[in-house]
């Protein structure tokens, strides 16, 4: 078994058909599946990444976007360290629905959850209905991180998971995510390095 310092629980949320499952598959399996069945409830994937000389396991829950499954998927918000909130840059309605998703996050998730807004399908630039500038403004207004991706071309897929993991690590370092509490969405790995200082609290590093 590959050792890792910490395990981070992720959830991927957003309207149906925005490419959530494709992002997960591209990140975990390095492949793109153009025809993907609608997610029923939740799907799961995991991968270990290396950051700052340490190994981190990302445990990723891909949730269904249909309203009929919303009550099931809400239960996965609790105890997640990070949420990827995904919309389709070529479908305006998926961007318009972001406030509804954020409302769920605020109601069911931890206040210290890292939220990355993801504008997927940026390879479909000619069909773009949501500008990058508008999405950046929305992210800034709601305190979200933001990146555009393409599960098809792999653009920024790796980066969106790695950069969000970096933000989780920052919150652990400054004590805003308590690794001893499972509700934080972080679990100590089986072979955490004894020399790791990541759990030490420094009230100055989070601003």
Buried (B, 14 or more C-beta within 10 A) or exposed (E): EEEBBBBBBBBBBBBEBBBBBBBBBBBBEEEBEEEBEEBEEBBEBEBBBEEEEBBBBBBBBBBBBBEEBBEEBBEBBBBBBBBBBBBBBBBEEBBEBBEEBBEBBEEBBBEBBBBBBBBBBBBBEEEBBBEBEEBBEBBEEBEBBBBBBBBBEBBBBBEBBBBBBBBBBBBBBBBBBBBEEEBBBBBBBEEBEEEBEBBEEEEEEEE
